[in-house]
Amino acid sequence: MSTISSYTPDRTSTTKQVQIRGDVSYRLRRWPALEEAGRGAPPLLLAHGWMDVGASFQRFVDTLSIEREVIALDWRGFGGSKASRPGDSYWFYDYYADLDAIIDHISPHAPLDLLGHSMGGNIAMIYAGTCPGRIRRLVNVEGFGLARTLPSEAPARLARWLSELKTPASMRTFASLQDVADHLMKRSPHMDERFALWLAGEWTELKADGRRHVLADAVHKRVNPMLYRCDEVLAAWENIEAAVLWVEGDKANQNPLNHERYTREEFEERLGRIKSLERLRIDDCGHMVHLDQPGALAQAVERFLDD
């Protein structure tokens, strides 16, 4: 067992459950504005990626010098957010509607700033192009989008989903917090081990079997029967009015581009559709930018938001 002490957050957060859209309980983690001057700035909303939780932004928030309010959500089916009735799949259109409801709750009368990582970045881009008046500034961290699909792929995709429905979905469990931290550091090799141990307690829960269970619905692991509608996605990207900061890590082999079906050249063409785009590549960093290099990300974000 490691003797390394856990991370102690510099900026304290509180969590609360918000009921949205009738039957969905969303967990919001809030870091309040530090001083009176920061209370006039728009809030910054953080949206995590697949198999992550809002708490993973803690070290990023700790390194921010901006004084504004910061809020991180747990997407439905992750962390502390869940619908009252479990389903067979998670639909991206629900995520868009959830985000809209959360923004209504946080900042109903003024646009806010939004940062999304990976899946959260993809959702944020679609939302910002659908409701451009709601977002002042947008930071997309490694939200590449998916490879273009063809209608001819639909029968096989649907057949795979139907097949997967016949088997109960399951998630990996862990024997200890240290095992969880080791797993997190394998996924994010540059992450500080102290923070990994702290995050392990936020990312999992101890259950009656004595093992640590990931706070995520195993249904997320099933294939989605819906094809990725690339042309519709790009139409939304073209409609974004907010200035966009695109951030990626320099470890290209760790990003989610599929070099056979989704090339870098195609992604660059997609980025070219954004009206106001600034780009940043962070060194010694993989896909989990906020975990590998939270300080560098924080510095870039606060400069971008204050420009």
C-alpha positions as protocol buffer text, in pm:
chain_id: "A"
residue {
  index: 1
  type: MET
  ca { x: 0 y: 0 z: 0 }
}
residue {
  index: 2
  type: SER
  ca { x: 135 y: 343 z: -90 }
}
residue {
  index: 3
  type: THR
  ca { x: 235 y: 575 z: 195 }
}
residue {
  index: 4
  type: ILE
  ca { x: 187 y: 885 z: -23 }
}
residue {
  index: 5
  type: SER
  ca { x: -61 y: 1123 z: 134 }
}
residue {
  index: 6
  type: SER
  ca { x: -375 y: 1222 z: -54 }
}
residue {
  index: 7
  type: TYR
  ca { x: -422 y: 1557 z: -222 }
}
residue {
  index: 8
  type: THR
  ca { x: -569 y: 1844 z: -19 }
}
residue {
  index: 9
  type: PRO
  ca { x: -774 y: 2082 z: -236 }
}
residue {
  index: 10
  type: ASP
  ca { x: -672 y: 2447 z: -219 }
}
residue {
  index: 11
  type: ARG
  ca { x: -1016 y: 2569 z: -322 }
}
residue {
  index: 12
  type: THR
  ca { x: -1306 y: 2414 z: -135 }
}
residue {
  index: 13
  type: SER
  ca { x: -1615 y: 2300 z: -321 }
}
residue {
  index: 14
  type: THR
  ca { x: -1966 y: 2206 z: -220 }
}
residue {
  index: 15
  type: THR
  ca { x: -2199 y: 1965 z: -400 }
}
residue {
  index: 16
  type: LYS
  ca { x: -2574 y: 1964 z: -437 }
}
residue {
  index: 17
  type: GLN
  ca { x: -2835 y: 1769 z: -629 }
}
residue {
  index: 18
  type: VAL
  ca { x: -3053 y: 1958 z: -878 }
}
residue {
  index: 19
  type: GLN
  ca { x: -3368 y: 1799 z: -1016 }
}
residue {
  index: 20
  type: ILE
  ca { x: -3409 y: 1869 z: -1389 }
}
residue {
  index: 21
  type: ARG
  ca { x: -3641 y: 1753 z: -1666 }
}
residue {
  index: 22
  type: GLY
  ca { x: -3876 y: 1580 z: -1427 }
}
residue {
  index: 23
  type: ASP
  ca { x: -3686 y: 1271 z: -1315 }
}
residue {
  index: 24
  type: VAL
  ca { x: -3313 y: 1344 z: -1351 }
}
residue {
  index: 25
  type: SER
  ca { x: -3105 y: 1428 z: -1045 }
}
residue {
  index: 26
  type: TYR
  ca { x: -2788 y: 1613 z: -1141 }
}
residue {
  index: 27
  type: ARG
  ca { x: -2491 y: 1662 z: -911 }
}
residue {
  index: 28
  type: LEU
  ca { x: -2328 y: 2004 z: -935 }
}
residue {
  index: 29
  type: ARG
  ca { x: -1994 y: 2079 z: -771 }
}
residue {
  index: 30
  type: ARG
  ca { x: -1952 y: 2450 z: -698 }
}
residue {
  index: 31
  type: TRP
  ca { x: -1644 y: 2656 z: -620 }
}
residue {
  index: 32
  type: PRO
  ca { x: -1781 y: 3001 z: -522 }
}
residue {
  index: 33
  type: ALA
  ca { x: -1632 y: 3332 z: -635 }
}
residue {
  index: 34
  type: LEU
  ca { x: -1339 y: 3413 z: -407 }
}
residue {
  index: 35
  type: GLU
  ca { x: -1388 y: 3788 z: -384 }
}
residue {
  index: 36
  type: GLU
  ca { x: -1658 y: 4043 z: -455 }
}
residue {
  index: 37
  type: ALA
  ca { x: -1487 y: 4143 z: -783 }
}
residue {
  index: 38
  type: GLY
  ca { x: -1525 y: 3790 z: -914 }
}
residue {
  index: 39
  type: ARG
  ca { x: -1898 y: 3783 z: -856 }
}
residue {
  index: 40
  type: GLY
  ca { x: -1963 y: 4009 z: -1152 }
}
residue {
  index: 41
  type: ALA
  ca { x: -1797 y: 3773 z: -1400 }
}
residue {
  index: 42
  type: PRO
  ca { x: -1998 y: 3504 z: -1579 }
}
residue {
  index: 43
  type: PRO
  ca { x: -1973 y: 3161 z: -1417 }
}
residue {
  index: 44
  type: LEU
  ca { x: -1749 y: 2899 z: -1574 }
}
residue {
  index: 45
  type: LEU
  ca { x: -1924 y: 2563 z: -1624 }
}
residue {
  index: 46
  type: LEU
  ca { x: -1706 y: 2251 z: -1659 }
}
residue {
  index: 47
  type: ALA
  ca { x: -1832 y: 1942 z: -1845 }
}
residue {
  index: 48
  type: HIS
  ca { x: -1630 y: 1622 z: -1811 }
}
residue {
  index: 49
  type: GLY
  ca { x: -1576 y: 1342 z: -2061 }
}
residue {
  index: 50
  type: TRP
  ca { x: -1677 y: 977 z: -2085 }
}
residue {
  index: 51
  type: MET
  ca { x: -1614 y: 768 z: -1771 }
}
residue {
  index: 52
  type: ASP
  ca { x: -1511 y: 1076 z: -1576 }
}
residue {
  index: 53
  type: VAL
  ca { x: -1668 y: 1294 z: -1304 }
}
residue {
  index: 54
  type: GLY
  ca { x: -1683 y: 1665 z: -1230 }
}
residue {
  index: 55
  type: ALA
  ca { x: -1447 y: 1621 z: -934 }
}
residue {
  index: 56
  type: SER
  ca { x: -1161 y: 1548 z: -1175 }
}
residue {
  index: 57
  type: PHE
  ca { x: -1141 y: 1924 z: -1242 }
}
residue {
  index: 58
  type: GLN
  ca { x: -1044 y: 1994 z: -879 }
}
residue {
  index: 59
  type: ARG
  ca { x: -671 y: 2040 z: -944 }
}
residue {
  index: 60
  type: PHE
  ca { x: -743 y: 2253 z: -1251 }
}
residue {
  index: 61
  type: VAL
  ca { x: -965 y: 2479 z: -1038 }
}
residue {
  index: 62
  type: ASP
  ca { x: -702 y: 2490 z: -764 }
}
residue {
  index: 63
  type: THR
  ca { x: -451 y: 2636 z: -1010 }
}
residue {
  index: 64
  type: LEU
  ca { x: -688 y: 2901 z: -1151 }
}
residue {
  index: 65
  type: SER
  ca { x: -619 y: 3255 z: -1034 }
}
residue {
  index: 66
  type: ILE
  ca { x: -949 y: 3389 z: -1167 }
}
residue {
  index: 67
  type: GLU
  ca { x: -1195 y: 3472 z: -893 }
}
residue {
  index: 68
  type: ARG
  ca { x: -1522 y: 3385 z: -1069 }
}
residue {
  index: 69
  type: GLU
  ca { x: -1763 y: 3112 z: -970 }
}
residue {
  index: 70
  type: VAL
  ca { x: -1678 y: 2771 z: -1117 }
}
residue {
  index: 71
  type: ILE
  ca { x: -1926 y: 2484 z: -1142 }
}
residue {
  index: 72
  type: ALA
  ca { x: -1868 y: 2127 z: -1261 }
}
residue {
  index: 73
  type: LEU
  ca { x: -2150 y: 1890 z: -1348 }
}
residue {
  index: 74
  type: ASP
  ca { x: -2165 y: 1511 z: -1345 }
}
residue {
  index: 75
  type: TRP
  ca { x: -2335 y: 1400 z: -1666 }
}
residue {
  index: 76
  type: ARG
  ca { x: -2634 y: 1169 z: -1618 }
}
residue {
  index: 77
  type: GLY
  ca { x: -2518 y: 814 z: -1552 }
}
residue {
  index: 78
  type: PHE
  ca { x: -2181 y: 933 z: -1414 }
}
residue {
  index: 79
  type: GLY
  ca { x: -2080 y: 1028 z: -1061 }
}
residue {
  index: 80
  type: GLY
  ca { x: -2378 y: 1149 z: -863 }
}
residue {
  index: 81
  type: SER
  ca { x: -2617 y: 1214 z: -1153 }
}
residue {
  index: 82
  type: LYS
  ca { x: -2884 y: 967 z: -1257 }
}
residue {
  index: 83
  type: ALA
  ca { x: -3234 y: 932 z: -1391 }
}
residue {
  index: 84
  type: SER
  ca { x: -3497 y: 769 z: -1173 }
}
residue {
  index: 85
  type: ARG
  ca { x: -3561 y: 502 z: -1436 }
}
residue {
  index: 86
  type: PRO
  ca { x: -3262 y: 317 z: -1584 }
}
residue {
  index: 87
  type: GLY
  ca { x: -3257 y: 274 z: -1959 }
}
residue {
  index: 88
  type: ASP
  ca { x: -3093 y: 57 z: -2223 }
}
residue {
  index: 89
  type: SER
  ca { x: -2874 y: 336 z: -2368 }
}
residue {
  index: 90
  type: TYR
  ca { x: -2776 y: 696 z: -2321 }
}
residue {
  index: 91
  type: TRP
  ca { x: -2880 y: 940 z: -2594 }
}
residue {
  index: 92
  type: PHE
  ca { x: -2678 y: 1246 z: -2683 }
}
residue {
  index: 93
  type: TYR
  ca { x: -2997 y: 1447 z: -2730 }
}
residue {
  index: 94
  type: ASP
  ca { x: -3064 y: 1398 z: -2359 }
}
residue {
  index: 95
  type: TYR
  ca { x: -2722 y: 1542 z: -2281 }
}
residue {
  index: 96
  type: TYR
  ca { x: -2800 y: 1853 z: -2487 }
}
residue {
  index: 97
  type: ALA
  ca { x: -3131 y: 1898 z: -2307 }
}
residue {
  index: 98
  type: ASP
  ca { x: -2966 y: 1831 z: -1969 }
}
residue {
  index: 99
  type: LEU
  ca { x: -2702 y: 2096 z: -2040 }
}
residue {
  index: 100
  type: ASP
  ca { x: -2971 y: 2345 z: -2140 }
}
residue {
  index: 101
  type: ALA
  ca { x: -3158 y: 2280 z: -1815 }
}
residue {
  index: 102
  type: ILE
  ca { x: -2840 y: 2314 z: -1608 }
}
residue {
  index: 103
  type: ILE
  ca { x: -2756 y: 2646 z: -1775 }
}
residue {
  index: 104
  type: ASP
  ca { x: -3113 y: 2762 z: -1706 }
}
residue {
  index: 105
  type: HIS
  ca { x: -3046 y: 2682 z: -1340 }
}
residue {
  index: 106
  type: ILE
  ca { x: -2702 y: 2842 z: -1320 }
}
residue {
  index: 107
  type: SER
  ca { x: -2738 y: 3150 z: -1540 }
}
residue {
  index: 108
  type: PRO
  ca { x: -3092 y: 3191 z: -1673 }
}
residue {
  index: 109
  type: HIS
  ca { x: -3060 y: 3553 z: -1786 }
}
residue {
  index: 110
  type: ALA
  ca { x: -2701 y: 3589 z: -1915 }
}
residue {
  index: 111
  type: PRO
  ca { x: -2454 y: 3383 z: -2119 }
}
residue {
  index: 112
  type: LEU
  ca { x: -2188 y: 3189 z: -1933 }
}
residue {
  index: 113
  type: ASP
  ca { x: -1846 y: 3045 z: -2015 }
}
residue {
  index: 114
  type: LEU
  ca { x: -1832 y: 2672 z: -2091 }
}
residue {
  index: 115
  type: LEU
  ca { x: -1542 y: 2426 z: -2090 }
}
residue {
  index: 116
  type: GLY
  ca { x: -1594 y: 2069 z: -2210 }
}
residue {
  index: 117
  type: HIS
  ca { x: -1347 y: 1783 z: -2219 }
}
residue {
  index: 118
  type: SER
  ca { x: -1369 y: 1500 z: -2476 }
}
residue {
  index: 119
  type: MET
  ca { x: -1735 y: 1388 z: -2476 }
}
residue {
  index: 120
  type: GLY
  ca { x: -1817 y: 1703 z: -2283 }
}
residue {
  index: 121
  type: GLY
  ca { x: -1639 y: 1909 z: -2547 }
}
residue {
  index: 122
  type: ASN
  ca { x: -1842 y: 1747 z: -2823 }
}
residue {
  index: 123
  type: ILE
  ca { x: -2167 y: 1815 z: -2639 }
}
residue {
  index: 124
  type: ALA
  ca { x: -2060 y: 2174 z: -2568 }
}
residue {
  index: 125
  type: MET
  ca { x: -1986 y: 2242 z: -2936 }
}
residue {
  index: 126
  type: ILE
  ca { x: -2327 y: 2116 z: -3051 }
}
residue {
  index: 127
  type: TYR
  ca { x: -2502 y: 2313 z: -2778 }
}
residue {
  index: 128
  type: ALA
  ca { x: -2310 y: 2634 z: -2852 }
}
residue {
  index: 129
  type: GLY
  ca { x: -2413 y: 2611 z: -3217 }
}
residue {
  index: 130
  type: THR
  ca { x: -2774 y: 2531 z: -3129 }
}
residue {
  index: 131
  type: CYS
  ca { x: -2816 y: 2799 z: -2862 }
}
residue {
  index: 132
  type: PRO
  ca { x: -2544 y: 3050 z: -2952 }
}
residue {
  index: 133
  type: GLY
  ca { x: -2683 y: 3322 z: -2729 }
}
residue {
  index: 134
  type: ARG
  ca { x: -2628 y: 3114 z: -2414 }
}
residue {
  index: 135
  type: ILE
  ca { x: -2247 y: 3079 z: -2440 }
}
residue {
  index: 136
  type: ARG
  ca { x: -2005 y: 3373 z: -2408 }
}
residue {
  index: 137
  type: ARG
  ca { x: -1676 y: 3182 z: -2448 }
}
residue {
  index: 138
  type: LEU
  ca { x: -1620 y: 2814 z: -2523 }
}
residue {
  index: 139
  type: VAL
  ca { x: -1318 y: 2597 z: -2443 }
}
residue {
  index: 140
  type: ASN
  ca { x: -1308 y: 2258 z: -2616 }
}
residue {
  index: 141
  type: VAL
  ca { x: -1044 y: 2029 z: -2466 }
}
residue {
  index: 142
  type: GLU
  ca { x: -979 y: 1728 z: -2691 }
}
residue {
  index: 143
  type: GLY
  ca { x: -1340 y: 1707 z: -2811 }
}
residue {
  index: 144
  type: PHE
  ca { x: -1258 y: 1573 z: -3156 }
}
residue {
  index: 145
  type: GLY
  ca { x: -1597 y: 1436 z: -3252 }
}
residue {
  index: 146
  type: LEU
  ca { x: -1636 y: 1096 z: -3416 }
}
residue {
  index: 147
  type: ALA
  ca { x: -1564 y: 947 z: -3754 }
}
residue {
  index: 148
  type: ARG
  ca { x: -1820 y: 1007 z: -4027 }
}
residue {
  index: 149
  type: THR
  ca { x: -2071 y: 723 z: -4064 }
}
residue {
  index: 150
  type: LEU
  ca { x: -2263 y: 595 z: -4365 }
}
residue {
  index: 151
  type: PRO
  ca { x: -2632 y: 494 z: -4376 }
}
residue {
  index: 152
  type: SER
  ca { x: -2522 y: 149 z: -4490 }
}
residue {
  index: 153
  type: GLU
  ca { x: -2366 y: 94 z: -4144 }
}
residue {
  index: 154
  type: ALA
  ca { x: -2702 y: 128 z: -3967 }
}
residue {
  index: 155
  type: PRO
  ca { x: -2824 y: -236 z: -3983 }
}
residue {
  index: 156
  type: ALA
  ca { x: -2500 y: -377 z: -3838 }
}
residue {
  index: 157
  type: ARG
  ca { x: -2491 y: -111 z: -3566 }
}
residue {
  index: 158
  type: LEU
  ca { x: -2851 y: -179 z: -3466 }
}
residue {
  index: 159
  type: ALA
  ca { x: -2793 y: -555 z: -3472 }
}
residue {
  index: 160
  type: ARG
  ca { x: -2491 y: -517 z: -3243 }
}
residue {
  index: 161
  type: TRP
  ca { x: -2695 y: -307 z: -2998 }
}
residue {
  index: 162
  type: LEU
  ca { x: -2976 y: -564 z: -2994 }
}
residue {
  index: 163
  type: SER
  ca { x: -2721 y: -837 z: -2927 }
}
residue {
  index: 164
  type: GLU
  ca { x: -2558 y: -643 z: -2643 }
}
residue {
  index: 165
  type: LEU
  ca { x: -2898 y: -590 z: -2478 }
}
residue {
  index: 166
  type: LYS
  ca { x: -2919 y: -964 z: -2413 }
}
residue {
  index: 167
  type: THR
  ca { x: -2622 y: -955 z: -2175 }
}
residue {
  index: 168
  type: PRO
  ca { x: -2620 y: -750 z: -1851 }
}
residue {
  index: 169
  type: ALA
  ca { x: -2368 y: -468 z: -1869 }
}
residue {
  index: 170
  type: SER
  ca { x: -2094 y: -467 z: -1604 }
}
residue {
  index: 171
  type: MET
  ca { x: -1809 y: -249 z: -1487 }
}
residue {
  index: 172
  type: ARG
  ca { x: -1464 y: -334 z: -1357 }
}
residue {
  index: 173
  type: THR
  ca { x: -1417 y: -317 z: -978 }
}
residue {
  index: 174
  type: PHE
  ca { x: -1103 y: -254 z: -772 }
}
residue {
  index: 175
  type: ALA
  ca { x: -962 y: -401 z: -455 }
}
residue {
  index: 176
  type: SER
  ca { x: -841 y: -71 z: -304 }
}
residue {
  index: 177
  type: LEU
  ca { x: -808 y: 303 z: -353 }
}
residue {
  index: 178
  type: GLN
  ca { x: -447 y: 247 z: -453 }
}
residue {
  index: 179
  type: ASP
  ca { x: -557 y: 12 z: -729 }
}
residue {
  index: 180
  type: VAL
  ca { x: -799 y: 278 z: -852 }
}
residue {
  index: 181
  type: ALA
  ca { x: -526 y: 543 z: -841 }
}
residue {
  index: 182
  type: ASP
  ca { x: -290 y: 315 z: -1035 }
}
residue {
  index: 183
  type: HIS
  ca { x: -558 y: 270 z: -1301 }
}
residue {
  index: 184
  type: LEU
  ca { x: -615 y: 645 z: -1326 }
}
residue {
  index: 185
  type: MET
  ca { x: -241 y: 710 z: -1360 }
}
residue {
  index: 186
  type: LYS
  ca { x: -213 y: 448 z: -1632 }
}
residue {
  index: 187
  type: ARG
  ca { x: -479 y: 638 z: -1825 }
}
residue {
  index: 188
  type: SER
  ca { x: -313 y: 973 z: -1741 }
}
residue {
  index: 189
  type: PRO
  ca { x: 62 y: 905 z: -1703 }
}
residue {
  index: 190
  type: HIS
  ca { x: 152 y: 1263 z: -1606 }
}
residue {
  index: 191
  type: MET
  ca { x: -105 y: 1291 z: -1325 }
}
residue {
  index: 192
  type: ASP
  ca { x: 25 y: 1360 z: -975 }
}
residue {
  index: 193
  type: GLU
  ca { x: -10 y: 1047 z: -761 }
}
residue {
  index: 194
  type: ARG
  ca { x: -141 y: 1240 z: -459 }
}
residue {
  index: 195
  type: PHE
  ca { x: -421 y: 1378 z: -669 }
}
residue {
  index: 196
  type: ALA
  ca { x: -485 y: 1034 z: -820 }
}
residue {
  index: 197
  type: LEU
  ca { x: -545 y: 895 z: -471 }
}
residue {
  index: 198
  type: TRP
  ca { x: -784 y: 1179 z: -390 }
}
residue {
  index: 199
  type: LEU
  ca { x: -969 y: 1140 z: -719 }
}
residue {
  index: 200
  type: ALA
  ca { x: -993 y: 763 z: -668 }
}
residue {
  index: 201
  type: GLY
  ca { x: -1227 y: 831 z: -375 }
}
residue {
  index: 202
  type: GLU
  ca { x: -1445 y: 1060 z: -588 }
}
residue {
  index: 203
  type: TRP
  ca { x: -1447 y: 832 z: -894 }
}
residue {
  index: 204
  type: THR
  ca { x: -1548 y: 514 z: -706 }
}
residue {
  index: 205
  type: GLU
  ca { x: -1747 y: 406 z: -403 }
}
residue {
  index: 206
  type: LEU
  ca { x: -1693 y: 124 z: -155 }
}
residue {
  index: 207
  type: LYS
  ca { x: -1975 y: -131 z: -162 }
}
residue {
  index: 208
  type: ALA
  ca { x: -2080 y: -423 z: 55 }
}
residue {
  index: 209
  type: ASP
  ca { x: -1852 y: -666 z: -131 }
}
residue {
  index: 210
  type: GLY
  ca { x: -1552 y: -473 z: -3 }
}
residue {
  index: 211
  type: ARG
  ca { x: -1448 y: -355 z: -349 }
}
residue {
  index: 212
  type: ARG
  ca { x: -1436 y: -10 z: -507 }
}
residue {
  index: 213
  type: HIS
  ca { x: -1700 y: 37 z: -779 }
}
residue {
  index: 214
  type: VAL
  ca { x: -1678 y: 304 z: -1050 }
}
residue {
  index: 215
  type: LEU
  ca { x: -1950 y: 567 z: -1020 }
}
residue {
  index: 216
  type: ALA
  ca { x: -2081 y: 511 z: -1370 }
}
residue {
  index: 217
  type: ASP
  ca { x: -2371 y: 319 z: -1519 }
}
residue {
  index: 218
  type: ALA
  ca { x: -2233 y: 15 z: -1702 }
}
residue {
  index: 219
  type: VAL
  ca { x: -2489 y: 77 z: -1977 }
}
residue {
  index: 220
  type: HIS
  ca { x: -2251 y: 345 z: -2109 }
}
residue {
  index: 221
  type: LYS
  ca { x: -2032 y: 63 z: -2236 }
}
residue {
  index: 222
  type: ARG
  ca { x: -2292 y: -59 z: -2485 }
}
residue {
  index: 223
  type: VAL
  ca { x: -2268 y: 55 z: -2843 }
}
residue {
  index: 224
  type: ASN
  ca { x: -2509 y: 336 z: -2930 }
}
residue {
  index: 225
  type: PRO
  ca { x: -2755 y: 225 z: -3198 }
}
residue {
  index: 226
  type: MET
  ca { x: -2765 y: 576 z: -3349 }
}
residue {
  index: 227
  type: LEU
  ca { x: -2514 y: 665 z: -3619 }
}
residue {
  index: 228
  type: TYR
  ca { x: -2298 y: 978 z: -3583 }
}
residue {
  index: 229
  type: ARG
  ca { x: -2457 y: 1242 z: -3805 }
}
residue {
  index: 230
  type: CYS
  ca { x: -2147 y: 1431 z: -3904 }
}
residue {
  index: 231
  type: ASP
  ca { x: -2311 y: 1683 z: -4140 }
}
residue {
  index: 232
  type: GLU
  ca { x: -2554 y: 1789 z: -3868 }
}
residue {
  index: 233
  type: VAL
  ca { x: -2267 y: 1822 z: -3619 }
}
residue {
  index: 234
  type: LEU
  ca { x: -2069 y: 2043 z: -3856 }
}
residue {
  index: 235
  type: ALA
  ca { x: -2374 y: 2260 z: -3923 }
}
residue {
  index: 236
  type: ALA
  ca { x: -2382 y: 2328 z: -3549 }
}
residue {
  index: 237
  type: TRP
  ca { x: -2008 y: 2402 z: -3540 }
}
residue {
  index: 238
  type: GLU
  ca { x: -2054 y: 2657 z: -3819 }
}
residue {
  index: 239
  type: ASN
  ca { x: -2332 y: 2826 z: -3619 }
}
residue {
  index: 240
  type: ILE
  ca { x: -2120 y: 2889 z: -3306 }
}
residue {
  index: 241
  type: GLU
  ca { x: -2099 y: 3262 z: -3229 }
}
residue {
  index: 242
  type: ALA
  ca { x: -1877 y: 3238 z: -2921 }
}
residue {
  index: 243
  type: ALA
  ca { x: -1500 y: 3259 z: -2947 }
}
residue {
  index: 244
  type: VAL
  ca { x: -1361 y: 2903 z: -2921 }
}
residue {
  index: 245
  type: LEU
  ca { x: -1033 y: 2788 z: -2767 }
}
residue {
  index: 246
  type: TRP
  ca { x: -934 y: 2443 z: -2895 }
}
residue {
  index: 247
  type: VAL
  ca { x: -689 y: 2266 z: -2660 }
}
residue {
  index: 248
  type: GLU
  ca { x: -511 y: 1936 z: -2718 }
}
residue {
  index: 249
  type: GLY
  ca { x: -223 y: 1740 z: -2568 }
}
residue {
  index: 250
  type: ASP
  ca { x: 94 y: 1685 z: -2768 }
}
residue {
  index: 251
  type: LYS
  ca { x: 84 y: 1305 z: -2735 }
}
residue {
  index: 252
  type: ALA
  ca { x: -94 y: 1232 z: -3063 }
}
residue {
  index: 253
  type: ASN
  ca { x: -96 y: 857 z: -3001 }
}
residue {
  index: 254
  type: GLN
  ca { x: -316 y: 913 z: -2696 }
}
residue {
  index: 255
  type: ASN
  ca { x: -591 y: 1111 z: -2866 }
}
residue {
  index: 256
  type: PRO
  ca { x: -908 y: 943 z: -2996 }
}
residue {
  index: 257
  type: LEU
  ca { x: -854 y: 998 z: -3369 }
}
residue {
  index: 258
  type: ASN
  ca { x: -887 y: 679 z: -3569 }
}
residue {
  index: 259
  type: HIS
  ca { x: -621 y: 713 z: -3834 }
}
residue {
  index: 260
  type: GLU
  ca { x: -800 y: 479 z: -4076 }
}
residue {
  index: 261
  type: ARG
  ca { x: -1157 y: 615 z: -4058 }
}
residue {
  index: 262
  type: TYR
  ca { x: -1102 y: 963 z: -3916 }
}
residue {
  index: 263
  type: THR
  ca { x: -783 y: 1134 z: -4023 }
}
residue {
  index: 264
  type: ARG
  ca { x: -610 y: 1440 z: -3888 }
}
residue {
  index: 265
  type: GLU
  ca { x: -669 y: 1611 z: -4220 }
}
residue {
  index: 266
  type: GLU
  ca { x: -1045 y: 1564 z: -4187 }
}
residue {
  index: 267
  type: PHE
  ca { x: -1038 y: 1699 z: -3834 }
}
residue {
  index: 268
  type: GLU
  ca { x: -844 y: 2007 z: -3944 }
}
residue {
  index: 269
  type: GLU
  ca { x: -1110 y: 2069 z: -4209 }
}
residue {
  index: 270
  type: ARG
  ca { x: -1378 y: 2051 z: -3939 }
}
residue {
  index: 271
  type: LEU
  ca { x: -1196 y: 2303 z: -3720 }
}
residue {
  index: 272
  type: GLY
  ca { x: -1178 y: 2537 z: -4018 }
}
residue {
  index: 273
  type: ARG
  ca { x: -1556 y: 2580 z: -4004 }
}
residue {
  index: 274
  type: ILE
  ca { x: -1545 y: 2760 z: -3668 }
}
residue {
  index: 275
  type: LYS
  ca { x: -1583 y: 3138 z: -3704 }
}
residue {
  index: 276
  type: SER
  ca { x: -1356 y: 3249 z: -3419 }
}
residue {
  index: 277
  type: LEU
  ca { x: -1095 y: 2990 z: -3327 }
}
residue {
  index: 278
  type: GLU
  ca { x: -780 y: 2997 z: -3116 }
}
residue {
  index: 279
  type: ARG
  ca { x: -565 y: 2686 z: -3083 }
}
residue {
  index: 280
  type: LEU
  ca { x: -328 y: 2555 z: -2817 }
}
residue {
  index: 281
  type: ARG
  ca { x: -120 y: 2238 z: -2788 }
}
residue {
  index: 282
  type: ILE
  ca { x: 12 y: 2158 z: -2439 }
}
residue {
  index: 283
  type: ASP
  ca { x: 340 y: 1967 z: -2398 }
}
residue {
  index: 284
  type: ASP
  ca { x: 386 y: 1644 z: -2200 }
}
residue {
  index: 285
  type: CYS
  ca { x: 16 y: 1582 z: -2212 }
}
residue {
  index: 286
  type: GLY
  ca { x: -219 y: 1312 z: -2333 }
}
residue {
  index: 287
  type: HIS
  ca { x: -595 y: 1310 z: -2381 }
}
residue {
  index: 288
  type: MET
  ca { x: -673 y: 1387 z: -2015 }
}
residue {
  index: 289
  type: VAL
  ca { x: -532 y: 1739 z: -2031 }
}
residue {
  index: 290
  type: HIS
  ca { x: -692 y: 1860 z: -1706 }
}
residue {
  index: 291
  type: LEU
  ca { x: -530 y: 1571 z: -1520 }
}
residue {
  index: 292
  type: ASP
  ca { x: -189 y: 1567 z: -1693 }
}
residue {
  index: 293
  type: GLN
  ca { x: -123 y: 1943 z: -1705 }
}
residue {
  index: 294
  type: PRO
  ca { x: -387 y: 2126 z: -1497 }
}
residue {
  index: 295
  type: GLY
  ca { x: -167 y: 2431 z: -1442 }
}
residue {
  index: 296
  type: ALA
  ca { x: -93 y: 2489 z: -1809 }
}
residue {
  index: 297
  type: LEU
  ca { x: -461 y: 2443 z: -1895 }
}
residue {
  index: 298
  type: ALA
  ca { x: -570 y: 2682 z: -1619 }
}
residue {
  index: 299
  type: GLN
  ca { x: -328 y: 2951 z: -1736 }
}
residue {
  index: 300
  type: ALA
  ca { x: -451 y: 2924 z: -2095 }
}
residue {
  index: 301
  type: VAL
  ca { x: -819 y: 2923 z: -1996 }
}
residue {
  index: 302
  type: GLU
  ca { x: -803 y: 3228 z: -1771 }
}
residue {
  index: 303
  type: ARG
  ca { x: -612 y: 3426 z: -2035 }
}
residue {
  index: 304
  type: PHE
  ca { x: -870 y: 3329 z: -2298 }
}
residue {
  index: 305
  type: LEU
  ca { x: -1167 y: 3413 z: -2078 }
}
residue {
  index: 306
  type: ASP
  ca { x: -1024 y: 3750 z: -1979 }
}
residue {
  index: 307
  type: ASP
  ca { x: -922 y: 3866 z: -2331 }
}
